[in-house]
């Protein structure tokens, strides 16, 4: 059996070396694409070659589109296709390394337990990476929805004081330039940059809505575009009504996050309880035995 494990390890390591040698320069260029959170970007060239030549993206378009949509939300629409391939390549690279590690364990142990462990981890880790990506998207959407009511309140106040909608939004963004990492203000700063580049208010606002890809942001955009030309009390009333709805959404998100935080504390509390039980019960048990 050890011979089989050695052959599998040689095939895995040798296959990586051969594919790395066969890969074109475009795969090496793609692996250098800056993408936050990737740790094996220098090793993904062979897996990128496999993804490209096997046409996996066209064989499983639904899965590829789902991952790409999440990539677009987290990292932006620019180079989203290339980033999706790079992310999938990293997933395959982790599986490759875990299978190889499993072969090494089986060689050292002389049994198939190591290979089974590596195979299971090689399947579970990519699944965990996809779930983590979707969780980042969920957190990003929640952050936008948490901040949107605050922005809308400020816009309502500024418009009620006589500012135009465009100037009111630009003023709010200017005051929040120190929060460029926040997903909402990151997209708003880009929207203001589109205005300065010559895009119309409507074009910039619609692009902002598409990048956020959240229903509440779409409602906000539609409300503004339908009413900003009218101005006056009707526009302010429409924004205030939308603000009430968004505050309700914020309350729901806050409640959900509170429940999630409470559930995360259950395990540490159980551990602490068990430690206390042992510390209190051990002396009593020792006295009873005496």
CORDADA-V229482 format. One record per backbone hydrogen bond with DSSP energy under -1.0 kcal/mol. CO is the residue of the C=O (numbers start at 1). NH is the residue of the N-H. If there is no record, write none. Layout:
co=<CO & CO>
nh=<NH & NH>
This chain:
co=<1 & 2 & 3 & 4 & 5 & 6 & 7 & 8 & 9 & 10 & 11 & 12 & 13 & 14 & 15 & 16 & 17 & 18 & 19 & 25 & 26 & 27 & 30 & 35 & 40 & 44 & 45 & 46 & 47 & 48 & 49 & 50 & 51 & 55 & 56 & 60 & 61 & 62 & 63 & 64 & 65 & 66 & 67 & 68 & 69 & 70 & 71 & 72 & 77 & 79 & 80 & 81 & 82 & 83 & 84 & 85 & 86 & 87 & 88 & 89 & 90 & 91 & 92 & 93 & 94 & 95 & 96 & 97 & 98 & 99 & 100 & 101 & 102 & 103 & 104 & 105 & 106 & 112 & 113 & 114 & 115 & 116 & 117 & 118 & 120 & 121 & 123 & 124 & 125 & 126 & 127 & 128 & 129 & 130 & 131 & 132 & 133 & 134 & 135 & 136 & 137 & 138 & 139 & 140 & 141 & 142 & 143 & 144 & 147 & 148 & 149 & 150 & 151 & 152 & 153 & 154 & 155 & 156 & 157 & 158 & 159 & 164 & 165 & 166 & 167 & 168 & 169 & 170 & 171 & 176 & 179 & 182 & 183 & 184 & 185 & 186 & 187 & 188 & 189 & 190 & 191 & 192 & 193 & 194 & 195 & 200 & 201 & 202 & 203 & 204 & 205 & 206 & 207 & 208 & 209 & 214 & 215 & 216 & 217 & 218 & 219 & 220 & 221 & 222 & 223 & 224 & 227 & 231 & 232 & 233 & 234 & 235 & 236 & 237 & 238 & 239 & 240 & 241 & 242 & 243 & 244 & 245 & 246 & 247 & 248 & 249 & 250 & 251 & 252 & 253 & 254 & 255 & 256 & 257 & 258 & 259 & 260 & 265 & 266 & 267 & 268 & 269 & 270 & 271 & 272 & 273 & 274 & 275 & 276 & 277 & 278 & 281 & 282 & 283 & 284 & 285 & 286>
nh=<5 & 6 & 7 & 8 & 9 & 10 & 11 & 12 & 13 & 14 & 15 & 16 & 17 & 18 & 19 & 20 & 21 & 22 & 23 & 29 & 30 & 31 & 33 & 38 & 43 & 48 & 49 & 50 & 51 & 52 & 53 & 54 & 56 & 59 & 60 & 64 & 65 & 66 & 67 & 68 & 69 & 70 & 71 & 72 & 73 & 74 & 75 & 76 & 80 & 83 & 84 & 85 & 86 & 87 & 88 & 89 & 90 & 91 & 92 & 93 & 94 & 95 & 96 & 97 & 98 & 99 & 100 & 101 & 102 & 103 & 104 & 105 & 106 & 107 & 108 & 109 & 110 & 116 & 117 & 118 & 119 & 120 & 121 & 122 & 124 & 125 & 127 & 128 & 129 & 130 & 131 & 132 & 133 & 134 & 135 & 136 & 137 & 138 & 139 & 140 & 141 & 142 & 143 & 144 & 145 & 146 & 147 & 148 & 151 & 152 & 153 & 154 & 155 & 156 & 157 & 158 & 159 & 160 & 161 & 163 & 162 & 168 & 169 & 170 & 171 & 172 & 173 & 174 & 175 & 179 & 182 & 186 & 187 & 188 & 189 & 190 & 191 & 192 & 193 & 194 & 195 & 196 & 197 & 199 & 198 & 204 & 205 & 206 & 207 & 208 & 209 & 210 & 211 & 212 & 213 & 218 & 219 & 220 & 221 & 222 & 223 & 224 & 225 & 226 & 227 & 228 & 231 & 235 & 236 & 237 & 238 & 239 & 240 & 241 & 242 & 243 & 244 & 245 & 246 & 247 & 248 & 249 & 250 & 251 & 252 & 253 & 254 & 255 & 256 & 257 & 258 & 259 & 260 & 261 & 262 & 263 & 264 & 269 & 270 & 271 & 272 & 273 & 274 & 275 & 276 & 277 & 278 & 279 & 280 & 281 & 282 & 285 & 286 & 287 & 288 & 289 & 290>
